[in-house]
Amino acid sequence: PYVEFYRKTVSRRAAISPWWAVGNTGQKSWEQHGLQFHQYLISQGMRPEDVMLDIGCGNLRIGVHAIAYLNLGNYWGIDISPENIAQGWEFVADHGLDSKTPHLFVNDDLQFKEMAGTKADFVFANSVFTHIPAHLIEECISSLATTMKATGAFFVTFNEGASKFHAEATDNFYYSRDFFTELCKCYSYVVTFDDEFPHPHRQTMMIIRSDKP
């Protein structure tokens, strides 16, 4: 299965360094990018009392900032890599954040069973849709209602291309805006695109919300 294949890819990266595991060249860029994403969510209305789900949380690049900011137990992170989650727990300890009781899980799918009925106000996924095929994107969108509040928002980045395209040499997937607009419409969501967001890897920021909040 593709998830198992990509899990091995991430594991190889994690063996090189915790920064390379999530696509950063070093600790400085890891910290800068995590803070950038965190500040963006705050600019979009995230508050300490909100619940956040971080899909593909990696080793908590944004997570260390979100855990410190959010109220007790309000951060949930899932990732396919056991190495990333283990490193994430180390960073939680290093930052003195154990008392904030974050929830971190290794996951095998995008159905969000780990949330156990908890619903998020803010859902975030950076560089996740860039590495998964269309059927897994649909699995994620179709499962959103089980884990995102009707008034919530899903902030997700993707590689923009003219159509569905898999660059096998780099293992990157490219999708059109129309692909997401039509897919989300099938599940009663509306999509907007934030062309002002300066993504460090030139991905497009997309916001998905219920069409009946």
Rosetta silent file (secondary structure, phi, psi, omega in degrees, C-alpha in Angstrom):
SEQUENCE: PYVEFYRKTVSRRAAISPWWAVGNTGQKSWEQHGLQFHQYLISQGMRPEDVMLDIGCGNLRIGVHAIAYLNLGNYWGIDISPENIAQGWEFVADHGLDSKTPHLFVNDDLQFKEMAGTKADFVFANSVFTHIPAHLIEECISSLATTMKATGAFFVTFNEGASKFHAEATDNFYYSRDFFTELCKCYSYVVTFDDEFPHPHRQTMMIIRSDKP
SCORE:     score description
SCORE:     0.000 S_00000001
   1 L     0.000  151.481 -176.112    0.000    0.000    0.000 S_00000001
   2 H   -61.054  -38.910 -178.430    1.097    3.559   -0.691 S_00000001
   3 H   -58.573  -42.704 -179.979    0.965    4.570    2.980 S_00000001
   4 H   -66.465  -38.662  177.902    3.467    1.860    3.881 S_00000001
   5 H   -61.496  -47.234 -177.249    5.722    2.882    1.003 S_00000001
   6 H   -71.696  -29.981  175.626    5.744    6.522    2.068 S_00000001
   7 H   -59.479  -41.186  178.478    6.213    5.562    5.721 S_00000001
   8 H   -66.124  -36.687  177.590    9.487    3.891    4.725 S_00000001
   9 H   -61.846  -46.844  179.743   10.499    7.014    2.809 S_00000001
  10 H   -64.866  -38.225  179.536    9.937    9.200    5.861 S_00000001
  11 H   -61.943  -39.444  177.772   11.760    6.707    8.072 S_00000001
  12 H   -63.677  -40.567  178.884   14.831    6.927    5.832 S_00000001
  13 H   -66.212  -41.592 -178.869   14.760   10.712    6.091 S_00000001
  14 H   -62.933  -29.698  179.137   14.323   10.599    9.864 S_00000001
  15 H   -69.127  -23.298  178.542   17.424    8.422   10.112 S_00000001
  16 H   -78.059  -52.056  176.896   19.430   11.259    8.529 S_00000001
  17 L  -169.433  155.741  177.515   18.194   14.010   10.850 S_00000001
  18 L   -65.277  -25.677 -179.187   14.965   15.181   12.530 S_00000001
  19 L   -75.492  -44.199 -179.638   15.018   18.289   10.327 S_00000001
  20 H   -67.115  -25.672 -179.402   15.343   16.375    7.065 S_00000001
  21 H   -57.213  -31.443 -179.039   12.515   14.068    8.161 S_00000001
  22 H  -115.512   22.097  171.464   10.025   16.879    7.480 S_00000001
  23 L    86.456   14.722  177.017   11.812   18.480    4.540 S_00000001
  24 L  -103.144  152.198 -178.160   13.961   21.077    6.283 S_00000001
  25 L   -84.871  -17.435 -179.506   17.693   21.512    5.763 S_00000001
  26 L  -170.302  179.563 -176.798   18.425   22.316    9.395 S_00000001
  27 H   -63.574  -37.289 -177.184   17.082   23.348   12.769 S_00000001
  28 H   -60.923  -48.910 -179.596   16.848   27.041   11.847 S_00000001
  29 H   -68.474  -34.693  176.307   14.500   26.504    8.895 S_00000001
  30 H   -57.935  -47.527 -179.189   12.533   23.912   10.909 S_00000001
  31 H   -68.389  -41.573 -178.891   11.908   26.496   13.630 S_00000001
  32 H   -63.832  -46.110 -177.535   11.188   29.330   11.180 S_00000001
  33 H   -68.261  -39.987  177.502    8.672   27.371    9.137 S_00000001
  34 H   -61.020  -43.725  179.040    6.899   25.999   12.202 S_00000001
  35 H   -66.742  -37.493  178.662    6.532   29.471   13.655 S_00000001
  36 H   -60.354  -47.775 -179.984    5.343   30.832   10.295 S_00000001
  37 H   -65.136  -40.824  179.899    2.530   28.284   10.061 S_00000001
  38 H   -62.098  -46.672 -179.803    1.573   28.796   13.703 S_00000001
  39 H   -65.558  -32.354  177.101    1.360   32.567   13.343 S_00000001
  40 H   -63.714  -45.369  179.585   -0.693   32.138   10.182 S_00000001
  41 H   -63.195  -37.007  176.202   -3.322   30.071   12.005 S_00000001
  42 H   -64.246  -40.463  178.444   -3.492   32.704   14.747 S_00000001
  43 H   -64.580  -22.386  178.884   -3.987   35.371   12.064 S_00000001
  44 L   -93.390    6.941  172.033   -6.891   33.252   10.786 S_00000001
  45 L   111.094    0.768 -179.338   -8.584   33.274   14.179 S_00000001
  46 L   -67.133  135.207 -178.855   -7.152   30.392   16.182 S_00000001
  47 L  -126.539  162.761 -176.382   -7.384   31.012   19.921 S_00000001
  48 L   -56.086  -30.884 -177.741   -6.072   29.089   22.977 S_00000001
  49 L   -78.978   -8.004 -179.565   -9.480   27.572   23.694 S_00000001
  50 L   -75.793  155.558  173.529   -9.690   26.019   20.207 S_00000001
  51 L  -100.656  133.093 -179.201   -8.963   22.373   19.455 S_00000001
  52 E  -119.561  135.335  170.568   -6.418   21.741   16.704 S_00000001
  53 E  -111.752  122.367 -179.729   -5.805   18.604   14.661 S_00000001
  54 E  -106.673  102.490 -178.828   -2.420   18.532   12.916 S_00000001
  55 E   -83.815  128.735 -174.430   -2.521   15.952   10.106 S_00000001
  56 L    68.009   47.419 -172.321    0.952   14.766    9.178 S_00000001
  57 L   -67.564  -12.855 -179.978    2.294   16.501   12.272 S_00000001
  58 L    59.289 -138.180  177.720    5.788   15.119   11.693 S_00000001
  59 L  -100.017   31.407  171.733    8.065   15.768   14.646 S_00000001
  60 L    74.812   43.754  175.140    5.984   18.781   15.733 S_00000001
  61 L   -57.794  -49.797  172.308    7.458   21.555   13.603 S_00000001
  62 L   -88.316  -25.613 -173.065    4.271   23.570   14.156 S_00000001
  63 H   -59.404  -40.427 -178.024    3.227   21.373   17.072 S_00000001
  64 H   -62.679  -32.714  177.753    5.700   22.715   19.637 S_00000001
  65 H   -75.155  -43.627 -177.787    4.298   26.208   19.064 S_00000001
  66 H   -66.475  -40.870  179.876    0.666   25.082   19.011 S_00000001
  67 H   -61.747  -42.992  179.660    0.987   22.950   22.152 S_00000001
  68 H   -65.029  -33.292 -174.506    2.481   25.876   24.067 S_00000001
  69 H   -83.759  -41.205 -174.153   -0.255   28.219   22.808 S_00000001
  70 L   -77.750  158.222  176.651   -3.376   26.073   23.099 S_00000001
  71 L   -65.122  166.295 -176.931   -5.150   25.181   26.309 S_00000001
  72 L   -48.785  123.975  173.780   -4.459   21.912   28.095 S_00000001
  73 L    75.445    9.721 -174.183   -5.057   18.875   25.879 S_00000001
  74 L   -92.566   -0.115  177.199   -6.243   20.850   22.850 S_00000001
  75 E  -104.516  128.876  176.062   -3.514   19.759   20.429 S_00000001
  76 E  -123.881  129.111  178.805   -3.911   16.521   18.485 S_00000001
  77 E  -129.701  135.826  176.398   -1.235   15.306   16.078 S_00000001
  78 E  -128.468  145.887  179.695   -1.185   12.284   13.775 S_00000001
  79 E  -155.773  150.406 -178.287    1.597   11.049   11.506 S_00000001
  80 L   -79.684  -11.285 -174.282    2.388    7.864    9.591 S_00000001
  81 L  -100.430  116.252  174.815    5.959    7.767   10.893 S_00000001
  82 H   -60.236  -34.771  179.149    6.700    6.171   14.286 S_00000001
  83 H   -64.213  -41.634  178.617   10.105    7.872   14.188 S_00000001
  84 H   -63.611  -43.943 -179.260    8.525   11.299   13.776 S_00000001
  85 H   -65.520  -40.617  177.663    6.107   10.751   16.650 S_00000001
  86 H   -61.914  -43.321  177.906    8.904    9.480   18.903 S_00000001
  87 H   -65.868  -36.327  177.504   11.003   12.536   18.045 S_00000001
  88 H   -59.555  -43.359  177.588    7.944   14.717   18.632 S_00000001
  89 H   -62.500  -35.456  177.080    7.605   13.392   22.174 S_00000001
  90 H   -64.825  -41.242  178.447   11.278   14.216   22.737 S_00000001
  91 H   -66.763  -35.429  175.488   10.691   17.785   21.566 S_00000001
  92 H   -58.016  -46.722  179.483    7.668   18.034   23.877 S_00000001
  93 H   -66.228  -42.857 -178.649    9.930   17.121   26.787 S_00000001
  94 H   -61.068  -33.542 -179.049   12.760   19.383   25.588 S_00000001
  95 L   -91.383    4.607  178.926   10.373   22.361   25.478 S_00000001
  96 L    66.071   37.039 -173.399    8.888   21.562   28.887 S_00000001
  97 L  -108.502    9.571 -178.765    5.446   20.929   27.418 S_00000001
  98 H   -55.743  -37.149 -175.845    4.566   17.568   28.995 S_00000001
  99 H   -69.008  -13.911  178.600    2.060   19.234   31.304 S_00000001
 100 H   -81.390   -3.230  176.924    0.053   20.485   28.286 S_00000001
 101 L    43.892   60.765  174.591   -0.903   16.824   27.608 S_00000001
 102 L   -69.006  159.216  177.999   -0.819   16.800   23.805 S_00000001
 103 E  -110.394  115.510 -178.711   -2.297   13.818   21.962 S_00000001
 104 E  -124.330  132.582 -176.046    0.117   12.225   19.454 S_00000001
 105 E  -138.560  144.663  165.569   -0.634    9.135   17.383 S_00000001
 106 E   -85.226  127.688 -176.887    0.884    7.035   14.622 S_00000001
 107 L  -120.511  155.906  179.961   -1.879    6.577   12.053 S_00000001
 108 L  -111.917   -6.186 -177.943   -2.433    4.242    9.112 S_00000001
 109 L  -151.625 -172.857 -179.829   -5.237    6.077    7.338 S_00000001
 110 L  -120.421   44.915  178.477   -7.068    9.389    7.123 S_00000001
 111 L  -105.637   -6.605  170.435  -10.280    8.427    8.904 S_00000001
 112 L    62.468   33.291  177.480   -9.306   10.093   12.211 S_00000001
 113 H   -64.533  -23.995 -179.780  -10.397    7.301   14.516 S_00000001
 114 H   -61.276  -24.872 -177.506   -7.638    8.457   16.885 S_00000001
 115 H   -72.181  -18.750  174.968   -9.726   11.512   17.767 S_00000001
 116 L    50.632   42.633  176.651  -12.295    9.279   19.494 S_00000001
 117 L    92.346  -13.461  176.012  -15.156   11.686   18.881 S_00000001
 118 L   -68.837  137.173 -179.983  -13.271   14.891   19.696 S_00000001
 119 L  -115.573  139.353 -174.472  -13.916   17.554   17.059 S_00000001
 120 E   -96.110  148.896  171.507  -11.443   20.231   16.031 S_00000001
 121 E   -84.510  -37.785 -179.982  -11.943   23.917   15.356 S_00000001
 122 E  -125.319  124.399  174.152   -8.772   24.094   13.272 S_00000001
 123 E  -113.894  136.827 -174.528   -7.462   21.253   11.124 S_00000001
 124 E  -135.221  138.667  176.128   -4.048   21.701    9.509 S_00000001
 125 E  -147.678  105.934  176.912   -2.079   19.662    6.974 S_00000001
 126 L  -101.724  129.989  177.183    1.152   20.959    5.500 S_00000001
 127 L    55.467   38.745  173.441    2.820   18.963    2.722 S_00000001
 128 L  -102.947  -53.908  178.664    0.434   16.031    3.120 S_00000001
 129 H   -65.034  -15.404  176.684   -1.659   16.302   -0.049 S_00000001
 130 H   -73.858  -13.166 -173.934    1.636   16.854   -1.891 S_00000001
 131 H  -127.082   14.996  179.936    2.594   13.245   -1.190 S_00000001
 132 L  -132.099  149.396  179.571   -0.611   11.201   -1.462 S_00000001
 133 L   -73.790  169.066 -171.801   -2.754    9.987   -4.379 S_00000001
 134 H   -59.962  -36.397 -176.120   -6.261   11.238   -5.090 S_00000001
 135 H   -67.649  -28.644  176.739   -8.115    8.364   -3.415 S_00000001
 136 H   -77.543  -30.679  173.609   -6.436    9.148   -0.072 S_00000001
 137 H   -63.577  -43.084  178.604   -7.314   12.811   -0.430 S_00000001
 138 H   -64.854  -37.175  176.513  -10.935   11.788   -0.894 S_00000001
 139 H   -59.054  -41.929  179.216  -10.688    9.544    2.181 S_00000001
 140 H   -64.215  -50.052 -177.769   -9.522   12.558    4.167 S_00000001
 141 H   -63.828  -41.089 -177.610  -12.236   14.901    2.885 S_00000001
 142 H   -68.863  -21.342 -179.005  -14.988   12.317    3.324 S_00000001
 143 H   -95.613   -5.276 -175.458  -13.915   11.747    6.949 S_00000001
 144 H   -56.424  -39.628 -175.281  -13.692   15.419    7.926 S_00000001
 145 H   -60.752  -23.701 -179.870  -17.213   15.557    9.315 S_00000001
 146 H   -78.838  -15.246 -172.891  -16.257   13.038   11.999 S_00000001
 147 L  -132.921   -7.202  178.315  -13.448   15.205   13.336 S_00000001
 148 E  -117.584  132.777  178.199  -14.048   18.863   12.369 S_00000001
 149 E   -61.556  154.451  179.684  -16.757   21.036   13.882 S_00000001
 150 E   -59.688  -27.639  178.685  -19.367   22.428   11.509 S_00000001
 151 E   -93.776    4.357 -175.530  -17.918   25.875   12.203 S_00000001
 152 E   -81.359  177.127  179.326  -14.333   24.651   11.788 S_00000001
 153 E  -141.333  143.436  179.907  -11.817   25.163    9.002 S_00000001
 154 E  -112.361  113.458  178.782   -9.268   22.896    7.345 S_00000001
 155 E  -100.041  118.621 -173.172   -6.055   24.618    6.239 S_00000001
 156 E  -142.689  141.541  179.998   -4.142   22.410    3.822 S_00000001
 157 E  -105.685  154.882  178.191   -1.342   22.946    1.316 S_00000001
 158 E  -153.521  158.865  172.124   -0.852   21.287   -2.066 S_00000001
 159 E   -81.321  124.121 -176.656    1.303   21.384   -5.182 S_00000001
 160 E   -90.870  130.868  177.197   -0.697   23.147   -7.858 S_00000001
 161 L  -145.670  172.857 -176.050   -0.749   21.725  -11.374 S_00000001
 162 L   -68.359  -28.708 -179.357   -3.024   21.645  -14.389 S_00000001
 163 L  -155.519 -178.009  177.260   -4.342   18.176  -13.554 S_00000001
 164 L   -66.516  121.354 -175.535   -3.721   15.157  -11.341 S_00000001
 165 E  -146.829  134.833  179.470   -0.049   14.344  -11.843 S_00000001
 166 E  -114.393  112.927  175.476    2.470   12.186   -9.978 S_00000001
 167 E   -86.887   95.186 -171.525    6.136   13.106  -10.395 S_00000001
 168 L   -63.675  -30.770 -177.942    7.587    9.730   -9.478 S_00000001
 169 L   -62.424  -35.427 -179.645   11.200   10.952   -9.388 S_00000001
 170 L  -108.543   -3.301 -177.678   10.415   13.282   -6.474 S_00000001
 171 L    57.207   38.777  176.217    7.315   11.441   -5.227 S_00000001
 172 E  -108.469  142.036  176.153    5.296   14.653   -5.452 S_00000001
 173 E  -108.592  142.710  179.917    1.647   14.856   -6.494 S_00000001
 174 E  -123.168  137.584 -178.223    0.144   17.853   -8.309 S_00000001
 175 E  -137.004  152.654  177.470   -3.548   18.773   -8.399 S_00000001
 176 L   -87.148  161.623  175.546   -5.663   21.522   -9.921 S_00000001
 177 H   -63.993  -37.166  179.977   -7.885   23.896   -7.988 S_00000001
 178 H   -62.204  -35.667  178.265  -10.875   22.514   -9.856 S_00000001
 179 H   -57.042  -48.245 -178.501  -10.084   19.029   -8.558 S_00000001
 180 H   -70.935  -39.324 -179.720  -10.420   20.197   -4.954 S_00000001
 181 H   -60.400  -45.939 -178.369  -13.405   22.443   -5.619 S_00000001
 182 H   -71.203  -40.688  179.386  -15.391   19.629   -7.221 S_00000001
 183 H   -62.866  -47.371 -177.666  -14.330   16.983   -4.704 S_00000001
 184 H   -65.650  -33.621  178.254  -15.208   19.136   -1.706 S_00000001
 185 H   -60.874  -33.883  179.437  -18.562   20.060   -3.222 S_00000001
 186 H   -63.666  -24.116 -178.176  -19.462   16.350   -3.184 S_00000001
 187 L  -113.740   22.171  174.746  -19.097   16.387    0.608 S_00000001
 188 L    64.319   40.530  173.947  -20.812   19.753    1.224 S_00000001
 189 E  -120.032  152.560  173.834  -17.652   21.810    1.646 S_00000001
 190 E  -113.408  150.453 -174.313  -16.588   25.069    0.037 S_00000001
 191 E  -122.364  136.751  168.831  -12.996   25.886   -0.848 S_00000001
 192 E  -126.516  158.411 -178.423  -11.045   29.140   -0.902 S_00000001
 193 E  -123.569  130.493 -179.253   -7.403   29.664   -1.840 S_00000001
 194 E   -98.969   93.143 -178.003   -5.063   32.056   -0.061 S_00000001
 195 L   -75.743   -6.308  179.597   -2.721   33.281   -2.779 S_00000001
 196 L   -89.285  -12.047 -177.004   -1.086   35.702   -0.351 S_00000001
 197 L   -74.608  122.539 -177.057    0.376   32.989    1.869 S_00000001
 198 L   -86.738   77.464 -177.656    4.160   32.774    1.258 S_00000001
 199 L   -64.629  134.992 -177.097    4.677   29.024    1.537 S_00000001
 200 L   -62.244  -20.948  178.839    8.383   28.169    1.945 S_00000001
 201 L  -117.838   23.477  174.179    8.129   25.505   -0.780 S_00000001
 202 L    61.296   28.716  172.930    5.737   27.415   -3.062 S_00000001
 203 L   -82.149  161.610  178.720    2.741   25.264   -2.269 S_00000001
 204 E   -94.128  135.231  176.525   -0.781   26.697   -2.411 S_00000001
 205 E   -90.820  128.136 -178.876   -2.728   27.245    0.803 S_00000001
 206 E  -122.651  141.528  177.825   -6.331   26.056    0.646 S_00000001
 207 E  -120.405  125.478 -178.063   -9.071   26.528    3.244 S_00000001
 208 E  -113.151  127.538  179.437  -11.985   24.074    3.379 S_00000001
 209 E  -134.766  158.124  175.752  -15.156   24.888    5.301 S_00000001
 210 E   -65.149  144.389  175.790  -18.651   23.452    5.547 S_00000001
 211 L   -83.428   -0.052  177.132  -21.167   25.004    3.181 S_00000001
 212 L  -135.451   63.561 -177.433  -23.678   24.871    6.058 S_00000001
 213 L   -66.144    0.000    0.000  -21.799   26.194    9.139 S_00000001
